[in-house]
Amino acid sequence: MKIKAICAALAAFLVFGAAAFGAELVSYPVADIGVTLGIPAEYNYVFTRDISDDDPILADWGISKGELFENGNIYLEALTEDQNDELIVMAMDTDWSEMYYDFNTVSDEDLMALAEYTHSLVDKDGGANVAYDEYVLFKGQPQVPFIKAKGRFQTDTAEGGVVQYVTVLNGSFYTLSFNFYGGAVSEADDALTEEVVSALTFDAVKAPKKSKDSLLYVVVIVALVAVIAGLLLVIRRQKYSLKAPENGAAAEEPAATAGTAETEREE
Protein backbone atom coordinates (compact mmCIF):
# COMPACT_ATOMS: atom_id res chain seq x y z
CA MET A 1 0.00 0.00 0.00
CA LYS A 2 2.85 2.38 0.84
CA ILE A 3 4.47 1.70 -2.52
CA LYS A 4 1.21 2.47 -4.33
CA ALA A 5 0.80 5.70 -2.38
CA ILE A 6 4.35 6.77 -3.18
CA CYS A 7 3.87 5.99 -6.88
CA ALA A 8 0.61 7.93 -6.98
CA ALA A 9 2.19 10.92 -5.29
CA LEU A 10 5.17 10.79 -7.66
CA ALA A 11 2.87 10.64 -10.70
CA ALA A 12 0.88 13.62 -9.49
CA PHE A 13 4.10 15.56 -8.94
CA LEU A 14 5.45 14.73 -12.37
CA VAL A 15 2.23 15.67 -14.16
CA PHE A 16 0.98 18.70 -12.27
CA GLY A 17 3.32 19.81 -9.53
CA ALA A 18 6.77 20.17 -11.01
CA ALA A 19 6.76 23.95 -11.05
CA ALA A 20 10.55 24.02 -10.70
CA PHE A 21 10.89 22.32 -14.10
CA GLY A 22 8.26 24.30 -15.99
CA ALA A 23 4.94 26.05 -15.58
CA GLU A 24 2.92 25.51 -12.44
CA LEU A 25 -0.08 23.49 -13.62
CA VAL A 26 -3.42 23.28 -11.82
CA SER A 27 -5.40 20.07 -12.34
CA TYR A 28 -8.88 20.34 -13.90
CA PRO A 29 -10.74 17.05 -14.44
CA VAL A 30 -13.43 17.30 -17.12
CA ALA A 31 -15.32 14.06 -16.51
CA ASP A 32 -17.87 14.66 -19.23
CA ILE A 33 -15.25 14.15 -21.94
CA GLY A 34 -13.02 11.82 -19.94
CA VAL A 35 -9.93 14.02 -19.62
CA THR A 36 -7.92 15.79 -16.95
CA LEU A 37 -6.06 18.95 -17.90
CA GLY A 38 -3.14 20.70 -16.25
CA ILE A 39 -3.72 24.42 -16.83
CA PRO A 40 -1.05 27.04 -16.06
CA ALA A 41 -1.73 28.90 -12.82
CA GLU A 42 -1.53 32.25 -14.62
CA TYR A 43 -4.78 31.42 -16.40
CA ASN A 44 -6.88 33.18 -13.77
CA TYR A 45 -10.22 32.47 -15.42
CA VAL A 46 -11.23 28.88 -16.12
CA PHE A 47 -14.80 28.36 -17.35
CA THR A 48 -16.35 24.90 -17.44
CA ARG A 49 -19.89 23.73 -17.97
CA ASP A 50 -20.58 23.14 -14.32
CA ILE A 51 -20.42 26.88 -13.60
CA SER A 52 -23.66 28.12 -12.05
CA ASP A 53 -25.97 30.28 -14.17
CA ASP A 54 -25.86 32.96 -11.47
CA ASP A 55 -22.14 32.81 -10.74
CA PRO A 56 -20.98 36.40 -10.02
CA ILE A 57 -18.06 36.06 -12.42
CA LEU A 58 -20.49 35.86 -15.35
CA ALA A 59 -22.12 39.12 -14.32
CA ASP A 60 -18.70 40.74 -13.89
CA TRP A 61 -17.80 39.73 -17.40
CA GLY A 62 -21.16 40.69 -18.86
CA ILE A 63 -21.91 37.29 -20.36
CA SER A 64 -24.33 34.45 -19.64
CA LYS A 65 -23.45 30.79 -19.31
CA GLY A 66 -25.52 30.11 -22.43
CA GLU A 67 -23.47 32.61 -24.43
CA LEU A 68 -20.20 31.27 -23.07
CA PHE A 69 -21.03 27.72 -24.16
CA GLU A 70 -23.15 28.60 -27.19
CA ASN A 71 -20.94 26.32 -29.23
CA GLY A 72 -22.05 22.90 -28.00
CA ASN A 73 -18.62 21.36 -28.55
CA ILE A 74 -16.76 23.61 -26.08
CA TYR A 75 -16.04 22.06 -22.69
CA LEU A 76 -13.48 24.42 -21.21
CA GLU A 77 -12.19 27.91 -21.82
CA ALA A 78 -9.32 29.42 -19.86
CA LEU A 79 -7.89 32.94 -20.08
CA THR A 80 -5.14 34.93 -18.44
CA GLU A 81 -6.20 38.00 -16.51
CA ASP A 82 -5.37 40.33 -19.42
CA GLN A 83 -7.18 38.01 -21.87
CA ASN A 84 -4.14 37.93 -24.14
CA ASP A 85 -3.69 34.17 -23.79
CA GLU A 86 -6.56 31.74 -24.21
CA LEU A 87 -7.11 27.98 -24.21
CA ILE A 88 -10.24 26.43 -25.71
CA VAL A 89 -10.93 22.70 -25.35
CA MET A 90 -13.47 21.12 -27.68
CA ALA A 91 -14.72 17.57 -28.13
CA MET A 92 -17.13 15.95 -30.55
CA ASP A 93 -18.61 12.50 -31.18
CA THR A 94 -19.61 11.85 -34.77
CA ASP A 95 -19.95 8.94 -37.17
CA TRP A 96 -16.55 9.74 -38.71
CA SER A 97 -14.73 9.90 -35.38
CA GLU A 98 -16.32 6.60 -34.40
CA MET A 99 -15.17 5.06 -37.69
CA TYR A 100 -11.62 6.35 -37.31
CA TYR A 101 -11.68 5.78 -33.55
CA ASP A 102 -8.02 6.14 -32.51
CA PHE A 103 -5.00 7.98 -33.94
CA ASN A 104 -2.84 5.22 -32.44
CA THR A 105 -4.05 2.99 -35.26
CA VAL A 106 -2.91 5.45 -37.95
CA SER A 107 0.64 5.45 -39.30
CA ASP A 108 2.82 8.55 -38.94
CA GLU A 109 2.86 8.84 -42.71
CA ASP A 110 -0.93 8.89 -42.93
CA LEU A 111 -1.22 11.35 -40.06
CA MET A 112 1.20 13.73 -41.78
CA ALA A 113 -0.72 13.36 -45.03
CA LEU A 114 -3.88 14.17 -43.10
CA ALA A 115 -2.21 17.22 -41.54
CA GLU A 116 -0.95 18.44 -44.91
CA TYR A 117 -4.37 18.10 -46.51
CA THR A 118 -6.04 19.83 -43.58
CA HIS A 119 -3.50 22.64 -43.80
CA SER A 120 -4.25 23.18 -47.48
CA LEU A 121 -8.02 23.20 -46.91
CA VAL A 122 -7.82 25.80 -44.16
CA ASP A 123 -5.48 28.00 -46.21
CA LYS A 124 -7.99 27.96 -49.09
CA ASP A 125 -10.90 28.85 -46.81
CA GLY A 126 -10.97 32.63 -46.77
CA GLY A 127 -13.67 32.62 -44.10
CA ALA A 128 -11.37 30.94 -41.58
CA ASN A 129 -9.09 34.01 -41.34
CA VAL A 130 -6.22 31.78 -40.23
CA ALA A 131 -3.05 30.63 -41.97
CA TYR A 132 -1.01 27.71 -40.66
CA ASP A 133 2.69 27.76 -41.53
CA GLU A 134 3.89 24.72 -39.56
CA TYR A 135 2.49 21.33 -38.61
CA VAL A 136 4.11 18.32 -37.02
CA LEU A 137 3.21 15.17 -35.14
CA PHE A 138 3.34 15.68 -31.39
CA LYS A 139 3.93 12.57 -29.30
CA GLY A 140 4.61 14.15 -25.94
CA GLN A 141 1.24 12.94 -24.64
CA PRO A 142 1.88 9.25 -23.91
CA GLN A 143 -1.60 7.90 -24.69
CA VAL A 144 -2.20 9.16 -28.24
CA PRO A 145 -0.41 11.21 -30.92
CA PHE A 146 -1.63 14.70 -31.81
CA ILE A 147 -1.38 16.74 -34.97
CA LYS A 148 0.11 20.09 -33.94
CA ALA A 149 -0.35 23.15 -36.14
CA LYS A 150 1.03 26.67 -35.67
CA GLY A 151 -0.04 29.81 -37.47
CA ARG A 152 -1.55 33.27 -37.33
CA PHE A 153 -5.08 34.63 -37.45
CA GLN A 154 -6.57 38.02 -38.19
CA THR A 155 -10.15 39.27 -37.99
CA ASP A 156 -11.78 42.70 -37.83
CA THR A 157 -11.42 42.69 -34.04
CA ALA A 158 -8.41 40.53 -33.21
CA GLU A 159 -5.13 39.14 -34.46
CA GLY A 160 -2.36 36.98 -33.11
CA GLY A 161 -0.82 33.54 -33.12
CA VAL A 162 -2.41 30.13 -32.64
CA VAL A 163 -1.20 26.66 -31.74
CA GLN A 164 -3.76 23.90 -32.20
CA TYR A 165 -3.58 20.23 -31.23
CA VAL A 166 -5.91 17.66 -32.80
CA THR A 167 -6.46 13.99 -32.04
CA VAL A 168 -9.01 11.19 -32.18
CA LEU A 169 -9.29 8.70 -29.33
CA ASN A 170 -12.03 6.30 -28.17
CA GLY A 171 -14.18 7.39 -31.10
CA SER A 172 -14.10 11.07 -30.09
CA PHE A 173 -12.46 14.08 -31.71
CA TYR A 174 -10.51 16.47 -29.45
CA THR A 175 -8.96 19.87 -30.11
CA LEU A 176 -6.95 22.12 -27.83
CA SER A 177 -6.58 25.60 -29.29
CA PHE A 178 -4.11 28.06 -27.74
CA ASN A 179 -4.72 31.63 -28.93
CA PHE A 180 -2.17 34.37 -28.31
CA TYR A 181 -3.57 37.81 -29.08
CA GLY A 182 -1.50 40.67 -30.38
CA GLY A 183 1.59 38.85 -31.62
CA ALA A 184 3.20 35.75 -33.04
CA VAL A 185 3.67 32.61 -30.95
CA SER A 186 6.90 32.93 -29.00
CA GLU A 187 9.20 30.03 -28.13
CA ALA A 188 8.00 30.28 -24.53
CA ASP A 189 4.36 30.18 -25.66
CA ASP A 190 5.04 27.17 -27.83
CA ALA A 191 6.83 25.34 -25.02
CA LEU A 192 3.93 26.04 -22.67
CA THR A 193 1.40 24.53 -25.08
CA GLU A 194 3.46 21.36 -25.32
CA GLU A 195 3.71 21.18 -21.54
CA VAL A 196 -0.07 21.44 -21.18
CA VAL A 197 -0.77 18.79 -23.81
CA SER A 198 1.88 16.49 -22.37
CA ALA A 199 0.20 16.75 -18.95
CA LEU A 200 -3.27 16.01 -20.34
CA THR A 201 -4.55 12.55 -19.42
CA PHE A 202 -7.44 10.51 -20.78
CA ASP A 203 -9.40 8.46 -18.27
CA ALA A 204 -9.15 5.38 -20.47
CA VAL A 205 -7.90 4.15 -23.84
CA LYS A 206 -10.37 1.65 -25.27
CA ALA A 207 -9.55 -0.90 -27.92
CA PRO A 208 -10.97 -0.17 -31.38
CA LYS A 209 -14.03 -2.19 -32.26
CA LYS A 210 -12.76 -3.02 -35.74
CA SER A 211 -10.06 -2.18 -38.23
CA LYS A 212 -10.45 1.01 -40.23
CA ASP A 213 -8.09 1.03 -43.16
CA SER A 214 -10.24 2.70 -45.79
CA LEU A 215 -8.87 5.85 -47.39
CA LEU A 216 -12.46 7.13 -47.30
CA TYR A 217 -12.16 7.58 -43.55
CA VAL A 218 -9.08 9.76 -44.04
CA VAL A 219 -10.89 12.01 -46.52
CA VAL A 220 -13.94 12.37 -44.26
CA ILE A 221 -11.98 13.15 -41.11
CA VAL A 222 -9.68 15.61 -42.87
CA ALA A 223 -12.61 17.62 -44.17
CA LEU A 224 -14.11 17.86 -40.71
CA VAL A 225 -10.78 18.73 -39.09
CA ALA A 226 -10.63 21.73 -41.40
CA VAL A 227 -14.12 22.82 -40.34
CA ILE A 228 -13.25 22.53 -36.65
CA ALA A 229 -9.96 24.39 -37.16
CA GLY A 230 -11.92 27.34 -38.50
CA LEU A 231 -14.16 27.37 -35.43
CA LEU A 232 -11.52 28.81 -33.16
CA LEU A 233 -11.90 32.26 -34.73
CA VAL A 234 -15.68 32.08 -34.84
CA ILE A 235 -15.67 31.36 -31.12
CA ARG A 236 -13.48 34.32 -30.30
CA ARG A 237 -15.37 36.72 -32.53
CA GLN A 238 -18.55 35.90 -30.66
CA LYS A 239 -16.96 36.55 -27.28
CA TYR A 240 -14.37 39.22 -27.95
CA SER A 241 -16.55 41.79 -26.20
CA LEU A 242 -15.83 40.13 -22.85
CA LYS A 243 -14.60 42.69 -20.34
CA ALA A 244 -12.55 41.82 -17.30
CA PRO A 245 -14.07 42.90 -13.96
CA GLU A 246 -13.33 46.56 -13.41
CA ASN A 247 -12.84 46.09 -9.68
CA GLY A 248 -10.49 43.14 -10.22
CA ALA A 249 -12.17 41.30 -7.35
CA ALA A 250 -12.40 38.02 -9.18
CA ALA A 251 -8.89 38.03 -10.57
CA GLU A 252 -7.41 36.07 -7.69
CA GLU A 253 -9.22 32.78 -8.33
CA PRO A 254 -10.29 30.65 -11.30
CA ALA A 255 -13.84 31.35 -12.44
CA ALA A 256 -14.91 27.75 -12.10
CA THR A 257 -13.60 24.29 -11.46
CA ALA A 258 -14.13 21.50 -13.93
CA GLY A 259 -16.85 18.94 -13.44
CA THR A 260 -19.72 17.18 -15.10
CA ALA A 261 -21.13 19.12 -18.03
CA GLU A 262 -24.78 19.95 -18.08
CA THR A 263 -25.22 19.24 -21.77
CA GLU A 264 -24.06 16.35 -23.90
CA ARG A 265 -21.71 16.53 -26.83
CA GLU A 266 -23.45 17.22 -30.08
CA GLU A 267 -23.04 14.84 -32.96
C-alpha positions as CSV (number, residue, x, y, z in Angstrom):
1,M,0.0,0.0,0.0
2,K,2.9,2.4,0.8
3,I,4.5,1.7,-2.5
4,K,1.2,2.5,-4.3
5,A,0.8,5.7,-2.4
6,I,4.4,6.8,-3.2
7,C,3.9,6.0,-6.9
8,A,0.6,7.9,-7.0
9,A,2.2,10.9,-5.3
10,L,5.2,10.8,-7.7
11,A,2.9,10.6,-10.7
12,A,0.9,13.6,-9.5
13,F,4.1,15.6,-8.9
14,L,5.4,14.7,-12.4
15,V,2.2,15.7,-14.2
16,F,1.0,18.7,-12.3
17,G,3.3,19.8,-9.5
18,A,6.8,20.2,-11.0
19,A,6.8,23.9,-11.1
20,A,10.5,24.0,-10.7
21,F,10.9,22.3,-14.1
22,G,8.3,24.3,-16.0
23,A,4.9,26.1,-15.6
24,E,2.9,25.5,-12.4
25,L,-0.1,23.5,-13.6
26,V,-3.4,23.3,-11.8
27,S,-5.4,20.1,-12.3
28,Y,-8.9,20.3,-13.9
29,P,-10.7,17.0,-14.4
30,V,-13.4,17.3,-17.1
31,A,-15.3,14.1,-16.5
32,D,-17.9,14.7,-19.2
33,I,-15.3,14.2,-21.9
34,G,-13.0,11.8,-19.9
35,V,-9.9,14.0,-19.6
36,T,-7.9,15.8,-17.0
37,L,-6.1,18.9,-17.9
38,G,-3.1,20.7,-16.3
39,I,-3.7,24.4,-16.8
40,P,-1.0,27.0,-16.1
41,A,-1.7,28.9,-12.8
42,E,-1.5,32.3,-14.6
43,Y,-4.8,31.4,-16.4
44,N,-6.9,33.2,-13.8
45,Y,-10.2,32.5,-15.4
46,V,-11.2,28.9,-16.1
47,F,-14.8,28.4,-17.3
48,T,-16.3,24.9,-17.4
49,R,-19.9,23.7,-18.0
50,D,-20.6,23.1,-14.3
51,I,-20.4,26.9,-13.6
52,S,-23.7,28.1,-12.0
53,D,-26.0,30.3,-14.2
54,D,-25.9,33.0,-11.5
55,D,-22.1,32.8,-10.7
56,P,-21.0,36.4,-10.0
57,I,-18.1,36.1,-12.4
58,L,-20.5,35.9,-15.3
59,A,-22.1,39.1,-14.3
60,D,-18.7,40.7,-13.9
61,W,-17.8,39.7,-17.4
62,G,-21.2,40.7,-18.9
63,I,-21.9,37.3,-20.4
64,S,-24.3,34.5,-19.6
65,K,-23.5,30.8,-19.3
66,G,-25.5,30.1,-22.4
67,E,-23.5,32.6,-24.4
68,L,-20.2,31.3,-23.1
69,F,-21.0,27.7,-24.2
70,E,-23.2,28.6,-27.2
71,N,-20.9,26.3,-29.2
72,G,-22.1,22.9,-28.0
73,N,-18.6,21.4,-28.5
74,I,-16.8,23.6,-26.1
75,Y,-16.0,22.1,-22.7
76,L,-13.5,24.4,-21.2
77,E,-12.2,27.9,-21.8
78,A,-9.3,29.4,-19.9
79,L,-7.9,32.9,-20.1
80,T,-5.1,34.9,-18.4
81,E,-6.2,38.0,-16.5
82,D,-5.4,40.3,-19.4
83,Q,-7.2,38.0,-21.9
84,N,-4.1,37.9,-24.1
85,D,-3.7,34.2,-23.8
86,E,-6.6,31.7,-24.2
87,L,-7.1,28.0,-24.2
88,I,-10.2,26.4,-25.7
89,V,-10.9,22.7,-25.3
90,M,-13.5,21.1,-27.7
91,A,-14.7,17.6,-28.1
92,M,-17.1,16.0,-30.5
93,D,-18.6,12.5,-31.2
94,T,-19.6,11.8,-34.8
95,D,-19.9,8.9,-37.2
96,W,-16.6,9.7,-38.7
97,S,-14.7,9.9,-35.4
98,E,-16.3,6.6,-34.4
99,M,-15.2,5.1,-37.7
100,Y,-11.6,6.3,-37.3
101,Y,-11.7,5.8,-33.5
102,D,-8.0,6.1,-32.5
103,F,-5.0,8.0,-33.9
104,N,-2.8,5.2,-32.4
105,T,-4.0,3.0,-35.3
106,V,-2.9,5.4,-38.0
107,S,0.6,5.5,-39.3
108,D,2.8,8.5,-38.9
109,E,2.9,8.8,-42.7
110,D,-0.9,8.9,-42.9
111,L,-1.2,11.3,-40.1
112,M,1.2,13.7,-41.8
113,A,-0.7,13.4,-45.0
114,L,-3.9,14.2,-43.1
115,A,-2.2,17.2,-41.5
116,E,-1.0,18.4,-44.9
117,Y,-4.4,18.1,-46.5
118,T,-6.0,19.8,-43.6
119,H,-3.5,22.6,-43.8
120,S,-4.2,23.2,-47.5
121,L,-8.0,23.2,-46.9
122,V,-7.8,25.8,-44.2
123,D,-5.5,28.0,-46.2
124,K,-8.0,28.0,-49.1
125,D,-10.9,28.8,-46.8
126,G,-11.0,32.6,-46.8
127,G,-13.7,32.6,-44.1
128,A,-11.4,30.9,-41.6
129,N,-9.1,34.0,-41.3
130,V,-6.2,31.8,-40.2
131,A,-3.0,30.6,-42.0
132,Y,-1.0,27.7,-40.7
133,D,2.7,27.8,-41.5
134,E,3.9,24.7,-39.6
135,Y,2.5,21.3,-38.6
136,V,4.1,18.3,-37.0
137,L,3.2,15.2,-35.1
138,F,3.3,15.7,-31.4
139,K,3.9,12.6,-29.3
140,G,4.6,14.2,-25.9
141,Q,1.2,12.9,-24.6
142,P,1.9,9.2,-23.9
143,Q,-1.6,7.9,-24.7
144,V,-2.2,9.2,-28.2
145,P,-0.4,11.2,-30.9
146,F,-1.6,14.7,-31.8
147,I,-1.4,16.7,-35.0
148,K,0.1,20.1,-33.9
149,A,-0.4,23.2,-36.1
150,K,1.0,26.7,-35.7
151,G,0.0,29.8,-37.5
152,R,-1.6,33.3,-37.3
153,F,-5.1,34.6,-37.4
154,Q,-6.6,38.0,-38.2
155,T,-10.1,39.3,-38.0
156,D,-11.8,42.7,-37.8
157,T,-11.4,42.7,-34.0
158,A,-8.4,40.5,-33.2
159,E,-5.1,39.1,-34.5
160,G,-2.4,37.0,-33.1
161,G,-0.8,33.5,-33.1
162,V,-2.4,30.1,-32.6
163,V,-1.2,26.7,-31.7
164,Q,-3.8,23.9,-32.2
165,Y,-3.6,20.2,-31.2
166,V,-5.9,17.7,-32.8
167,T,-6.5,14.0,-32.0
168,V,-9.0,11.2,-32.2
169,L,-9.3,8.7,-29.3
170,N,-12.0,6.3,-28.2
171,G,-14.2,7.4,-31.1
172,S,-14.1,11.1,-30.1
173,F,-12.5,14.1,-31.7
174,Y,-10.5,16.5,-29.4
175,T,-9.0,19.9,-30.1
176,L,-6.9,22.1,-27.8
177,S,-6.6,25.6,-29.3
178,F,-4.1,28.1,-27.7
179,N,-4.7,31.6,-28.9
180,F,-2.2,34.4,-28.3
181,Y,-3.6,37.8,-29.1
182,G,-1.5,40.7,-30.4
183,G,1.6,38.8,-31.6
184,A,3.2,35.7,-33.0
185,V,3.7,32.6,-31.0
186,S,6.9,32.9,-29.0
187,E,9.2,30.0,-28.1
188,A,8.0,30.3,-24.5
189,D,4.4,30.2,-25.7
190,D,5.0,27.2,-27.8
191,A,6.8,25.3,-25.0
192,L,3.9,26.0,-22.7
193,T,1.4,24.5,-25.1
194,E,3.5,21.4,-25.3
195,E,3.7,21.2,-21.5
196,V,-0.1,21.4,-21.2
197,V,-0.8,18.8,-23.8
198,S,1.9,16.5,-22.4
199,A,0.2,16.7,-19.0
200,L,-3.3,16.0,-20.3
201,T,-4.5,12.6,-19.4
202,F,-7.4,10.5,-20.8
203,D,-9.4,8.5,-18.3
204,A,-9.2,5.4,-20.5
205,V,-7.9,4.2,-23.8
206,K,-10.4,1.6,-25.3
207,A,-9.6,-0.9,-27.9
208,P,-11.0,-0.2,-31.4
209,K,-14.0,-2.2,-32.3
210,K,-12.8,-3.0,-35.7
211,S,-10.1,-2.2,-38.2
212,K,-10.5,1.0,-40.2
213,D,-8.1,1.0,-43.2
214,S,-10.2,2.7,-45.8
215,L,-8.9,5.9,-47.4
216,L,-12.5,7.1,-47.3
217,Y,-12.2,7.6,-43.6
218,V,-9.1,9.8,-44.0
219,V,-10.9,12.0,-46.5
220,V,-13.9,12.4,-44.3
221,I,-12.0,13.1,-41.1
222,V,-9.7,15.6,-42.9
223,A,-12.6,17.6,-44.2
224,L,-14.1,17.9,-40.7
225,V,-10.8,18.7,-39.1
226,A,-10.6,21.7,-41.4
227,V,-14.1,22.8,-40.3
228,I,-13.2,22.5,-36.7
229,A,-10.0,24.4,-37.2
230,G,-11.9,27.3,-38.5
231,L,-14.2,27.4,-35.4
232,L,-11.5,28.8,-33.2
233,L,-11.9,32.3,-34.7
234,V,-15.7,32.1,-34.8
235,I,-15.7,31.4,-31.1
236,R,-13.5,34.3,-30.3
237,R,-15.4,36.7,-32.5
238,Q,-18.5,35.9,-30.7
239,K,-17.0,36.6,-27.3
240,Y,-14.4,39.2,-27.9
241,S,-16.6,41.8,-26.2
242,L,-15.8,40.1,-22.9
243,K,-14.6,42.7,-20.3
244,A,-12.6,41.8,-17.3
245,P,-14.1,42.9,-14.0
246,E,-13.3,46.6,-13.4
247,N,-12.8,46.1,-9.7
248,G,-10.5,43.1,-10.2
249,A,-12.2,41.3,-7.3
250,A,-12.4,38.0,-9.2
251,A,-8.9,38.0,-10.6
252,E,-7.4,36.1,-7.7
253,E,-9.2,32.8,-8.3
254,P,-10.3,30.7,-11.3
255,A,-13.8,31.4,-12.4
256,A,-14.9,27.7,-12.1
257,T,-13.6,24.3,-11.5
258,A,-14.1,21.5,-13.9
259,G,-16.9,18.9,-13.4
260,T,-19.7,17.2,-15.1
261,A,-21.1,19.1,-18.0
262,E,-24.8,20.0,-18.1
263,T,-25.2,19.2,-21.8
264,E,-24.1,16.4,-23.9
265,R,-21.7,16.5,-26.8
266,E,-23.5,17.2,-30.1
267,E,-23.0,14.8,-33.0
